[in-house]
Amino acid sequence: MDPELEKRMVELQEQAKTVINLAVDGQVIGLIAIQDARRPAQKEAIKKLKERGLKTVMLTGDNERVAQAIAKQVGIDTVIADVLPQEKASAIQKLQEVARSRLLEMGSMMLQLFRSRMSESLWDLERILRLSPEASCCSRKMICWQAVRALT
């Protein structure tokens, strides 16, 4: 392919356009660029997912340049491109396995954190119960309530 046409093809792909090569006798003589229309709701939907703390992944048959350009336009975190239709199910399964593994790791960390906070709160509760006789019943109840609240 002519270097100028190849350069133009890359530019079009970086604009999220799929490029079709026109050839005569095996020689590329032109390019046709097509692009899906972006809907305003796409970017907003991705934004709302991110606000919920979710990561977004685009799994597509588009080439890497086009997919990255689209992801940049709408705010998608991760791109998996050049995936054939028959490969998409297994790619989704792999993503689910990774997510499940991360979820288990996160659950384990949360459990450790909870146990740590629970130990600290129980220590605080024990300290409260040993307050001097001058401490009023009201202040003990308030501090106990705060310690229990810290556990939840």
C-alpha positions in Angstrom: 0.0 0.0 0.0 1.1 3.5 -0.8 2.6 5.1 2.4 0.3 8.2 2.0 -2.8 5.9 1.9 -1.5 3.9 4.8 -0.9 7.1 6.8 -4.4 8.3 5.9 -5.9 4.9 6.9 -4.3 5.2 10.4 -5.6 8.8 10.8 -9.1 7.6 10.0 -8.9 4.7 12.3 -7.8 7.0 15.1 -11.0 8.9 14.5 -12.9 5.7 15.3 -13.7 5.0 11.6 -13.5 1.6 10.1 -11.5 1.7 6.8 -12.2 -0.4 3.8 -9.5 -0.6 1.2 -10.4 -0.3 -2.5 -8.1 -2.3 -4.7 -7.7 -3.0 -8.4 -5.5 -5.9 -9.4 -4.3 -6.2 -5.8 -3.2 -2.5 -5.7 -5.0 -0.3 -3.1 -6.2 2.8 -4.9 -8.5 4.3 -2.3 -10.1 4.1 1.1 -13.7 4.2 2.3 -14.2 5.2 5.9 -17.4 4.3 7.8 -18.4 5.1 11.3 -21.2 4.2 13.7 -23.1 7.2 15.0 -22.4 7.8 18.7 -25.4 8.4 20.8 -25.1 11.0 23.6 -26.6 8.4 26.0 -23.5 6.1 25.6 -21.1 8.5 27.3 -23.6 9.3 30.0 -24.2 5.5 30.7 -20.5 4.9 31.0 -20.2 7.8 33.3 -23.0 6.5 35.6 -21.3 3.0 35.7 -18.0 4.7 36.8 -19.8 6.7 39.4 -20.9 3.3 40.9 -17.3 2.3 41.0 -17.5 -0.1 38.1 -14.8 -0.6 35.4 -16.0 -0.8 31.8 -14.7 -3.2 29.1 -15.4 -3.0 25.4 -15.1 -6.4 23.7 -15.2 -5.9 19.9 -14.4 -7.2 16.5 -13.1 -3.7 15.5 -9.4 -3.3 15.1 -7.4 -1.9 18.0 -7.0 1.7 16.7 -10.8 2.1 16.1 -11.7 0.4 19.3 -9.3 2.6 21.3 -10.7 5.8 19.6 -14.3 4.8 20.5 -13.3 3.9 24.1 -11.6 7.3 24.4 -14.7 9.1 23.1 -17.2 7.5 25.5 -14.8 6.9 28.5 -14.4 3.1 28.4 -11.6 1.8 30.7 -10.4 -1.3 28.9 -10.5 -2.4 25.3 -10.3 -5.9 23.9 -10.2 -5.6 20.1 -9.9 -7.8 17.1 -12.1 -10.5 18.7 -13.8 -12.9 16.2 -17.5 -13.6 16.9 -16.8 -17.3 17.8 -14.1 -16.1 20.3 -16.4 -13.6 22.2 -18.0 -16.1 24.5 -14.7 -17.4 25.8 -13.4 -13.9 26.1 -16.4 -13.0 28.3 -15.8 -16.2 30.3 -12.2 -15.1 31.0 -13.3 -11.7 32.1 -15.8 -13.2 34.4 -13.1 -15.5 35.9 -10.8 -12.5 36.5 -13.6 -10.5 38.1 -14.6 -13.4 40.3 -10.9 -13.8 41.4 -10.7 -10.1 42.2 -14.0 -10.2 44.1 -12.7 -13.0 46.2 -9.5 -11.1 47.0 -11.5 -8.0 47.8 -13.9 -10.0 50.1 -10.9 -11.4 51.9 -9.4 -7.9 52.4 -12.8 -6.6 53.6 -13.1 -9.5 56.1 -9.6 -8.7 57.5 -10.5 -5.0 57.8 -13.7 -5.8 59.5 -11.9 -8.1 62.0 -9.4 -5.4 62.6 -12.1 -2.8 63.2 -14.0 -5.2 65.4 -10.9 -5.9 67.5 -10.3 -2.2 67.9 -13.9 -1.5 68.8 -14.0 -4.3 71.3 -10.9 -3.0 72.9 -12.6 0.5 73.1 -15.7 -1.1 74.6 -13.6 -2.9 77.2 -11.8 0.4 78.0 -15.2 2.1 78.3 -16.5 -0.5 80.7 -13.5 0.2 83.0 -14.2 3.9 83.2 -13.8 5.4 86.6 -16.9 5.4 88.9 -17.2 9.1 88.3 -18.3 8.6 84.7 -22.0 8.9 84.3 -24.1 6.1 83.1 -25.2 8.4 80.2 -21.6 8.9 79.0 -21.0 5.1 79.2 -24.1 4.5 77.1 -23.2 7.1 74.5 -19.6 5.8 74.1 -20.9 2.2 74.0 -23.4 3.2 71.3 -20.5 4.8 69.3 -18.4 1.7 69.7 -21.2 -0.5 68.5 -22.0 1.9 65.6 -18.3 1.7 64.5 -18.8 -2.0 64.0 -21.6 -1.6 61.5 
